[in-house]
Amino acid sequence: MTDIDFQRCQIRVNQGKGKKDRIVPFLTTFKELLAMHADSAEKKGTVYLFESLWKKKYTDRGIRKILKKYSDQAGMVQSISPYKLRHFLLTWLKKQGIDDALIQPYSGHASRKSLEVYSKLAITDAQEEYERVIPEFPI
């Protein structure tokens, strides 16, 4: 509960995947709803922002089950893992032209060089677009 920064609209995740600490941003439009949830949770004496029914932090398996449930409800053929969701977000941010220096603090990567994998994925998409439009090139 102490890892929420409502001023900066960020949540600090301690000891996430790979035992890394990460900063997770949230939209300013989500701030009020999250503050209400945090206030309600604090009144119940919870330790974690999101807890299981057993008053414990969610395990990796628990989070995967939640994502599977919502993937199924959305009609997705393939369920999504926390890693895939994060990977998709970082790739999408790169495709939007956001500079690596701005993405890196949220990625959990120690250096910007580690973000190259997301650039390579964007280049694959660029190649597909190139091949789609090149037949229309006026020569």
N, C-alpha and C positions, 0 to 999 in steps of 0.2 A: 504494500500500500504506500510505502514511503518513496517508491521509485517512479511516481507519476509527477511530471512537471507540467502543470496546467498553464503556466506562463509561456513556455516554449512549445506546448502541445507535443510532448514526447513522453515515452515510457521507457525506462531502462530495464532491459532484460538481463539478469545476472546469470552467468554460467549456462548459456544456451548451448546449441549444438556446437560441438568441438570445445566445450568449456569456455566459450567466448562470451564476453559481455557485449551487448548491442543496444543501440538506441533505436526505438521504433517510433516514427512520427505518427500523429493522428491529425485528422482535419480539424480546423478550428470550429467547423460546424458540428463536430462530434463532441466538443468540449463539454457542453452543458449536460448532455445525456450521460457521458462518462462520469462527470462530477456527481450527478445524482446517484449513479450506480455505486461509485466509490463511497459516497456518504452513507448510503443504505448498508453497504457491506461493512463499513467501519462500525456502524451502530450495532451490527450483529456480532462484532468482535472478530471478524475475519483477519487473517494475516496476509493473504494473497488477494490481488485484485479480482482474479477469477479462481474460484475454488470448486472442487467436486462436491457431490452431495455428502461426502464423508469428511468435509472440512479440511481437505488436503489440497495441495497444488496439483494441477493436472499433470499426468505423466505424458510421455511422448505417445504412448499407446492411446491414452484418453483423447489427446488432441487429434490423433489420426482418425479415431472413431467419429469424432465430431465433424471433421472435414469430410469423411466418407458419407455421413448422413446428409450433409448439405450438398455434396456432389451428386448423390443419388436423387435428391429432391429437385436439383437443377436439371436433371436428365443427362448429366455428363456420362459419356461412355466409360471414361477412365477416371477413377477417383484421383484426387490431388493430395499430395503430401505437403507438410510444412515446408520442406526443402524446395519442392517444385513451385509452390506458391511464391516463395521468396525469390527464386530464380526467375520466375515469370515477371515479377514486379521489377526487379533490377534490369532485366532485358528490356522491358517496356520503357522504363525511365531512360535508358540509353537511346532507344529508338526515338524518343521524344526530343532528343538533342541535349539532354541535361548533361552538363560537364561531370567528368569522373570525380573531380574534387568535391562536388556537391553530393554525389551518390555514395562515395566511400565511407563517410561516417555512419551511414545507415546499413552498409553492407556487412560490416563486421570484418572486412578484409583489412589486413595490416597495411597493405600498400595499394596504390592505384593500379600498379602493374597487374595485380590479381583480378582486376575488373575486365581484363582483356577478353576473357571468355564470353562476356556479354556482348562485346563489340563484334566478335566473330559470328555470333548468332545474328546480329543485326545485318552483317554483310551477307549472310546466306539469304535473308529476306530481300536484301537489295538485289542480289543476283536473280531471284525469282521475278522481281518487278522488272528488272532490265529485260529478261527474256520475254516477259509478257508484252512489253511495249516496243521492243526493237523492231519487230516486223513493220511497224507503222513509221519507221524513220524515213523521212522524205529524201531519198536519193534516186 
